Amino acid sequence: MESLGAALAKRGVALVLRRGNVADVLERVISEAGACGVYWNRCYEPAAIRRDRAIKEDLKRRGLAAESFNSALLFEPWEIETQSGGPFKVYTPFANASRKQAPRPAAAAPRKLTPYAGQVASDELKTWNLRPAKPDWATGLRVSWTPGEAGAQKQWVGFFEERVAAYHRARDVPGVVGTSRLSPHLHFGEVSVHQLWAESQRVEPNVGVATFQKELLWREFAHHLLFHFPTMPDSPLRPEFANFPWRRDKKALTAWQKGQTGYPIVDAGMRELWHTGWMHNRVRMIVASFLVKHLLQPWQDGAAWFWDTLVDADLANNSAGWQWVAGCGMDAAPYFRVFNPMIQGEKFDGDGAYVRRWVPEIAGLPDAYIHAPWEAPPLVLSEAKVRLGTTYPAPIVDHKPARDRALAAFKSIRSDGGDTHE
């Protein structure tokens, strides 16, 4: 809000801050300003849709202009339809249909705005006490992110100039800066998805650019699903998963949340999340799979933790992502696809750079054991100053029995499950 206020001030207008029930606050601001209309950008969460619909109906009933606009998506969730006229349930056909549409061009930011001649009272941001008190848990967030349009622009310019060509490969390697890191800025409207799409079309076509466009369209697909299936944040879209035999275990959930599972790639991801408010996309899939399959904890608990800790927490993306991993979404990875955390670590963090950064207590281990410390000989552990169960936890579950348990749970609700090993 500080950044937005400064940007508006440069253009000649002030940001008005108010807190409270939206309808009540609007009523007071309209009265103070003598406004004849209210205009806003849409949100697509089910609760926001209900709220905005009620506000719009009330304003129009009182003779005021009331209009909302799409600023967050390339297309409205209802604009992309199947040939029969219904919503898409599978990503690839949705993406293909989206590419046949032409997103509206990105508009340039106004250089000057006309301020209201009167006075409208505003809260002072500092009185909201939004910054954490002691202990200051936000230090890592401040180091990792620069909120506002300036921070967003620096990220997307750097991405398109330096990283987009290798995006299709580097996006899977958590030990390097290979992703766009634009998701928080997109979520808060600090960069427009129309800007990013237009920029992706201006650069020289390559596999990296095409992969980035697919990710933007996945974001569209998540909002498409949320709009048409508003129970997605809480309920599995595949009804058979309503009977899945989850094993609620507070101790296991807490170990996962704190990055103390004994599986280095999982723990690294959860610690990165807590420190920076963000987690590498590949690692998000690994830690989510571990929670719902190795630990048999409900995907809703994982989604809730991500919602509380991610700086890019987005209801559509978060819900769709967790349902994808849990195998219960419309277009999901099959439940029997159980990520092997050791193989995933070796494949995508072969030199252990990511693990060594976020799990420093095992940083002295050789590459051969960095993703499976329990396999290291006693002398190797001793030389690396690693004492399993003391300086670093032993695995809270064994991989193979946990995997077998997950597959058995899946087969208890379906008889056509397959089998795969990654």
C-alpha positions as CSV (number, residue, x, y, z in Angstrom):
1,M,0.0,0.0,0.0
2,E,2.9,2.3,0.6
3,S,4.1,1.7,-2.9
4,L,0.7,2.2,-4.4
5,G,0.2,5.4,-2.4
6,A,3.5,6.8,-3.7
7,A,2.7,5.9,-7.3
8,L,-0.7,7.6,-7.1
9,A,0.8,10.6,-5.5
10,K,3.2,11.0,-8.4
11,R,0.2,11.1,-10.7
12,G,-1.6,13.8,-8.6
13,V,-4.1,11.8,-6.5
14,A,-4.1,10.4,-3.0
15,L,-4.8,6.9,-1.9
16,V,-7.7,6.7,0.6
17,L,-7.4,4.0,3.2
18,R,-10.4,2.7,5.2
19,R,-11.1,-0.5,7.1
20,G,-14.4,-2.2,7.9
21,N,-17.4,-3.8,6.3
22,V,-17.1,-3.1,2.6
23,A,-20.7,-2.0,2.1
24,D,-20.5,0.3,5.2
25,V,-17.2,1.8,4.2
26,L,-18.4,2.5,0.6
27,E,-21.6,4.1,1.9
28,R,-19.5,6.6,4.0
29,V,-17.0,7.4,1.2
30,I,-19.8,7.9,-1.4
31,S,-21.5,10.3,1.0
32,E,-18.4,12.2,1.8
33,A,-17.3,12.5,-1.8
34,G,-20.8,13.0,-3.3
35,A,-20.0,10.3,-5.7
36,C,-22.4,9.4,-8.5
37,G,-20.7,6.1,-9.4
38,V,-18.4,3.3,-8.1
39,Y,-16.0,1.4,-10.4
40,W,-13.7,-1.5,-9.4
41,N,-11.7,-4.4,-10.7
42,R,-13.2,-7.8,-10.2
43,C,-12.1,-10.6,-7.8
44,Y,-13.1,-14.1,-8.7
45,E,-13.2,-15.9,-5.3
46,P,-16.8,-17.2,-4.6
47,A,-17.2,-15.0,-1.5
48,A,-15.9,-11.9,-3.4
49,I,-18.4,-12.6,-6.2
50,R,-21.3,-12.8,-3.8
51,R,-20.1,-9.6,-2.1
52,D,-19.6,-7.6,-5.3
53,R,-22.9,-8.8,-6.8
54,A,-24.8,-7.6,-3.7
55,I,-23.0,-4.3,-3.7
56,K,-23.6,-3.7,-7.4
57,E,-27.3,-4.4,-7.0
58,D,-27.6,-2.1,-4.0
59,L,-25.7,0.8,-5.8
60,K,-27.8,0.5,-8.9
61,R,-31.0,0.4,-6.9
62,R,-30.0,3.7,-5.4
63,G,-29.5,5.2,-8.8
64,L,-25.7,5.1,-8.7
65,A,-23.5,3.9,-11.6
66,A,-21.8,0.6,-10.6
67,E,-19.4,-1.2,-13.0
68,S,-16.7,-3.8,-12.4
69,F,-13.9,-4.7,-14.8
70,N,-11.4,-7.5,-15.5
71,S,-7.9,-6.5,-14.7
72,A,-6.6,-9.8,-13.4
73,L,-7.1,-12.3,-16.2
74,L,-6.5,-12.6,-19.9
75,F,-10.1,-13.8,-20.3
76,E,-13.2,-13.8,-18.2
77,P,-13.8,-17.3,-16.7
78,W,-17.0,-17.6,-18.7
79,E,-15.6,-16.5,-22.0
80,I,-13.7,-19.7,-22.8
81,E,-16.2,-22.5,-23.5
82,T,-16.3,-26.0,-24.9
83,Q,-18.0,-26.6,-28.2
84,S,-21.1,-27.7,-26.3
85,G,-21.1,-24.5,-24.3
86,G,-19.9,-25.7,-20.9
87,P,-16.8,-25.2,-18.9
88,F,-13.5,-27.0,-19.7
89,K,-12.4,-29.6,-17.2
90,V,-9.0,-30.5,-18.8
91,Y,-6.2,-28.1,-19.2
92,T,-4.9,-28.8,-22.7
93,P,-8.2,-28.3,-24.5
94,F,-8.7,-25.1,-22.4
95,A,-5.3,-23.8,-23.4
96,N,-5.8,-24.6,-27.1
97,A,-9.2,-22.8,-27.0
98,S,-7.6,-19.8,-25.2
99,R,-4.9,-19.4,-27.8
100,K,-7.6,-19.0,-30.5
101,Q,-8.9,-15.9,-28.6
102,A,-7.1,-12.6,-28.7
103,P,-6.5,-11.0,-25.3
104,R,-7.1,-7.3,-25.2
105,P,-3.9,-5.3,-25.5
106,A,-2.2,-4.0,-22.4
107,A,-3.0,-0.3,-21.8
108,A,-0.2,2.1,-20.9
109,A,-0.3,3.5,-17.3
110,P,-1.7,7.0,-17.1
111,R,0.9,9.7,-16.4
112,K,-1.6,12.1,-14.8
113,L,-4.9,11.7,-12.9
114,T,-7.4,14.3,-12.0
115,P,-7.8,14.5,-8.2
116,Y,-11.1,15.0,-6.4
117,A,-11.5,18.7,-5.5
118,G,-12.9,18.0,-2.1
119,Q,-11.6,16.2,1.0
120,V,-12.1,12.5,1.9
121,A,-10.7,11.3,5.2
122,S,-8.2,8.5,5.1
123,D,-6.7,6.3,7.8
124,E,-2.9,6.4,8.3
125,L,-1.4,3.1,7.3
126,K,0.9,3.0,10.3
127,T,-2.2,3.0,12.6
128,W,-3.2,-0.4,11.1
129,N,-0.2,-2.0,12.8
130,L,0.4,-4.4,9.9
131,R,4.1,-4.9,10.6
132,P,5.0,-7.8,12.8
133,A,5.9,-7.1,16.4
134,K,8.7,-8.9,18.2
135,P,9.7,-11.5,17.2
136,D,10.0,-10.1,13.7
137,W,9.1,-13.1,11.5
138,A,9.1,-11.0,8.3
139,T,12.9,-10.4,8.0
140,G,13.2,-13.0,5.2
141,L,10.2,-11.6,3.3
142,R,11.7,-8.1,3.3
143,V,15.0,-9.3,2.0
144,S,13.3,-11.5,-0.7
145,W,10.7,-9.1,-2.1
146,T,10.2,-5.6,-3.2
147,P,6.5,-5.0,-3.2
148,G,4.9,-2.6,-5.7
149,E,5.1,-1.8,-9.4
150,A,8.8,-1.0,-9.3
151,G,9.6,-4.3,-7.8
152,A,7.4,-6.1,-10.3
153,Q,8.8,-4.3,-13.3
154,K,12.4,-5.1,-12.2
155,Q,11.4,-8.8,-12.0
156,W,9.7,-9.1,-15.3
157,V,12.2,-7.1,-17.2
158,G,15.0,-9.2,-15.8
159,F,13.1,-12.4,-16.5
160,F,12.5,-11.6,-20.2
161,E,16.0,-10.2,-20.8
162,E,18.0,-12.9,-18.9
163,R,16.1,-16.0,-18.1
164,V,13.1,-16.7,-20.3
165,A,15.0,-18.5,-23.1
166,A,16.1,-21.2,-20.6
167,Y,12.8,-21.2,-18.6
168,H,11.7,-24.6,-19.7
169,R,14.8,-26.2,-18.2
170,A,15.8,-23.9,-15.3
171,R,12.2,-23.7,-13.9
172,D,12.7,-27.2,-12.5
173,V,16.1,-26.6,-10.8
174,P,15.4,-25.0,-7.3
175,G,19.1,-24.3,-6.7
176,V,19.2,-21.6,-9.4
177,V,17.1,-18.5,-10.2
178,G,15.3,-19.9,-13.1
179,T,11.6,-19.0,-12.6
180,S,10.0,-15.7,-13.2
181,R,9.2,-15.0,-9.5
182,L,6.2,-12.9,-10.7
183,S,3.4,-14.8,-9.0
184,P,3.2,-12.4,-6.0
185,H,3.1,-9.4,-8.3
186,L,0.5,-10.9,-10.5
187,H,-1.7,-11.8,-7.5
188,F,-1.6,-8.3,-6.1
189,G,-2.0,-6.6,-9.4
190,E,1.4,-5.0,-9.4
191,V,2.0,-6.3,-12.9
192,S,-0.7,-7.1,-15.5
193,V,-1.1,-10.5,-17.0
194,H,-1.8,-8.6,-20.3
195,Q,1.6,-7.0,-20.0
196,L,3.3,-10.3,-19.5
197,W,1.4,-11.9,-22.4
198,A,2.2,-9.1,-24.7
199,E,5.9,-9.1,-23.7
200,S,6.0,-12.9,-24.2
201,Q,4.9,-12.3,-27.8
202,R,7.4,-9.6,-28.5
203,V,10.5,-11.6,-27.6
204,E,12.0,-14.2,-30.1
205,P,9.9,-17.3,-30.0
206,N,11.5,-20.3,-28.2
207,V,10.7,-23.2,-26.0
208,G,11.2,-21.1,-22.9
209,V,8.7,-18.5,-23.9
210,A,6.1,-21.2,-24.9
211,T,6.5,-22.8,-21.5
212,F,6.0,-19.5,-19.8
213,Q,2.8,-18.9,-21.8
214,K,1.6,-22.3,-20.7
215,E,2.0,-21.3,-17.1
216,L,0.0,-18.1,-17.6
217,L,-2.7,-20.2,-19.2
218,W,-2.6,-22.7,-16.3
219,R,-3.3,-19.7,-14.1
220,E,-6.3,-18.8,-16.3
221,F,-7.4,-22.4,-16.1
222,A,-7.3,-22.4,-12.3
223,H,-9.6,-19.4,-12.2
224,H,-11.8,-21.0,-14.8
225,L,-12.3,-24.0,-12.6
226,L,-12.8,-21.9,-9.4
227,F,-15.5,-19.8,-11.1
228,H,-17.4,-22.9,-12.5
229,F,-16.8,-25.1,-9.5
230,P,-16.8,-22.8,-6.4
231,T,-16.5,-25.6,-3.9
232,M,-13.0,-26.4,-5.2
233,P,-11.1,-24.8,-2.2
234,D,-12.7,-27.2,0.2
235,S,-14.1,-30.2,-1.6
236,P,-12.5,-32.7,-4.0
237,L,-13.8,-32.2,-7.6
238,R,-13.6,-36.0,-8.1
239,P,-16.5,-37.2,-5.8
240,E,-14.9,-40.6,-5.0
241,F,-12.2,-38.8,-3.0
242,A,-14.8,-37.6,-0.5
243,N,-14.3,-41.1,1.0
244,F,-10.6,-41.1,1.0
245,P,-9.2,-42.6,4.2
246,W,-7.0,-39.7,5.4
247,R,-5.0,-40.2,8.6
248,R,-5.1,-36.9,10.5
249,D,-1.9,-36.7,12.5
250,K,-1.0,-33.3,14.1
251,K,2.5,-34.4,14.9
252,A,3.2,-35.4,11.3
253,L,1.6,-32.2,10.0
254,T,3.7,-30.0,12.3
255,A,6.9,-31.8,11.3
256,W,6.0,-31.1,7.6
257,Q,5.2,-27.4,8.4
258,K,8.5,-26.9,10.2
259,G,10.7,-28.7,7.7
260,Q,11.6,-31.5,10.1
261,T,10.5,-34.6,8.2
262,G,14.0,-36.0,7.7
263,Y,13.7,-35.8,3.9
264,P,16.1,-33.0,2.9
265,I,14.3,-31.8,-0.3
266,V,11.0,-31.6,1.5
267,D,12.5,-29.8,4.5
268,A,14.4,-27.4,2.3
269,G,11.2,-26.4,0.6
270,M,9.2,-25.9,3.8
271,R,12.0,-23.8,5.3
272,E,12.3,-21.7,2.2
273,L,8.5,-21.1,2.4
274,W,8.7,-20.0,6.0
275,H,11.7,-17.7,5.5
276,T,10.8,-16.1,2.2
277,G,7.0,-16.6,1.8
278,W,7.6,-18.4,-1.4
279,M,8.7,-21.9,-2.6
280,H,10.1,-23.1,-5.9
281,N,7.4,-24.6,-8.1
282,R,9.0,-28.0,-8.5
283,V,9.5,-28.3,-4.8
284,R,5.9,-27.3,-4.2
285,M,4.9,-30.4,-6.0
286,I,7.3,-32.6,-4.0
287,V,6.3,-31.3,-0.6
288,A,2.6,-31.5,-1.5
289,S,3.0,-35.1,-2.7
290,F,4.8,-36.0,0.5
291,L,2.1,-34.6,2.7
292,V,-0.9,-36.2,1.0
293,K,0.8,-39.5,0.0
294,H,3.7,-40.3,2.3
295,L,1.9,-38.9,5.4
296,L,-1.7,-39.3,4.2
297,Q,-2.7,-35.9,5.5
298,P,-5.7,-34.2,3.9
299,W,-4.8,-31.9,1.0
300,Q,-7.0,-29.2,2.6
301,D,-4.5,-28.9,5.5
302,G,-1.6,-28.4,3.1
303,A,-3.6,-25.8,1.1
304,A,-4.4,-24.0,4.4
305,W,-0.7,-23.8,5.3
306,F,0.2,-22.5,1.9
307,W,-2.6,-20.0,2.1
308,D,-1.2,-18.7,5.4
309,T,2.5,-18.6,4.4
310,L,2.8,-17.8,0.7
311,V,3.2,-14.3,-0.5
312,D,1.6,-15.4,-3.8
313,A,-1.3,-17.1,-2.0
314,D,-4.1,-17.2,-4.6
315,L,-7.3,-19.2,-3.9
316,A,-7.7,-20.4,-7.5
317,N,-4.0,-21.5,-8.0
318,N,-3.6,-22.8,-4.5
319,S,-6.8,-25.0,-4.6
320,A,-6.2,-26.2,-8.2
321,G,-2.5,-27.0,-7.4
322,W,-3.3,-29.1,-4.3
323,Q,-6.2,-30.9,-6.0
324,W,-3.8,-31.7,-8.9
325,V,-1.2,-33.2,-6.6
326,A,-3.8,-35.1,-4.5
327,G,-5.3,-36.6,-7.7
328,C,-8.8,-35.4,-6.9
329,G,-9.0,-32.4,-9.3
330,M,-10.7,-32.2,-12.6
331,D,-7.4,-32.5,-14.5
332,A,-5.1,-33.9,-11.9
333,A,-2.0,-36.1,-11.7
334,P,-3.2,-39.6,-10.9
335,Y,-3.1,-40.3,-7.2
336,F,-0.9,-43.3,-7.7
337,R,1.9,-41.0,-9.0
338,V,3.9,-40.8,-5.8
339,F,6.9,-38.6,-5.9
340,N,10.0,-40.3,-4.6
341,P,11.7,-37.4,-2.6
342,M,15.2,-38.9,-3.0
343,I,14.9,-39.3,-6.7
344,Q,13.4,-35.9,-7.1
345,G,16.2,-34.4,-5.1
346,E,18.9,-36.2,-7.1
347,K,17.2,-35.3,-10.4
348,F,16.6,-31.6,-9.8
349,D,19.1,-30.7,-7.1
350,G,21.9,-33.0,-8.1
351,D,24.7,-30.9,-6.5
352,G,22.6,-30.3,-3.4
353,A,22.9,-26.5,-3.7
354,Y,19.2,-26.0,-2.7
355,V,19.3,-28.4,0.2
356,R,22.6,-27.1,1.5
357,R,21.2,-23.6,1.5
358,W,18.0,-24.4,3.5
359,V,19.1,-27.4,5.5
360,P,22.6,-26.2,6.6
361,E,22.9,-28.9,9.3
362,I,23.6,-31.5,6.7
363,A,25.6,-29.3,4.3
364,G,28.8,-31.2,5.0
365,L,27.5,-34.4,3.5
366,P,28.9,-35.5,0.1
367,D,26.5,-35.2,-2.9
368,A,26.0,-38.9,-2.8
369,Y,24.2,-38.7,0.5
370,I,22.8,-35.2,0.6
371,H,19.3,-36.4,-0.3
372,A,19.3,-39.5,1.8
373,P,21.5,-38.9,4.9
374,W,20.3,-42.1,6.6
375,E,22.2,-44.0,3.9
376,A,25.5,-42.4,4.7
377,P,28.1,-44.6,6.6
378,P,28.7,-43.6,10.2
379,L,32.2,-42.2,9.4
380,V,30.7,-40.0,6.7
381,L,28.0,-38.7,9.1
382,S,30.6,-38.1,11.7
383,E,32.9,-36.2,9.4
384,A,29.9,-34.1,8.3
385,K,29.0,-33.5,11.9
386,V,25.6,-35.0,11.3
387,R,23.9,-37.0,14.1
388,L,20.6,-38.3,12.8
389,G,17.8,-37.8,15.4
390,T,19.8,-35.1,17.1
391,T,21.2,-32.5,14.7
392,Y,18.9,-33.5,11.9
393,P,15.8,-35.7,12.2
394,A,15.6,-39.3,11.0
395,P,12.9,-39.8,8.4
396,I,9.4,-39.7,10.0
397,V,8.2,-42.4,7.6
398,D,10.0,-44.9,5.4
399,H,9.5,-44.3,1.8
400,K,8.5,-47.7,0.5
401,P,6.0,-48.6,3.3
402,A,4.5,-45.1,3.1
403,R,4.1,-45.4,-0.7
404,D,2.5,-48.8,-0.4
405,R,0.1,-47.4,2.3
406,A,-0.8,-44.6,0.0
407,L,-1.5,-46.9,-2.9
408,A,-3.6,-49.2,-0.7
409,A,-5.6,-46.2,0.4
410,F,-6.2,-45.2,-3.2
411,K,-7.3,-48.7,-4.1
412,S,-9.8,-48.6,-1.3
413,I,-11.8,-46.0,-3.1
414,R,-11.1,-47.1,-6.7
415,S,-10.4,-50.4,-8.4
416,D,-8.7,-49.1,-11.5
417,G,-5.6,-47.6,-9.9
418,G,-2.3,-48.0,-11.7
419,D,1.3,-47.7,-10.5
420,T,4.2,-45.5,-11.2
421,H,7.5,-44.6,-9.6
422,E,9.4,-41.3,-9.9
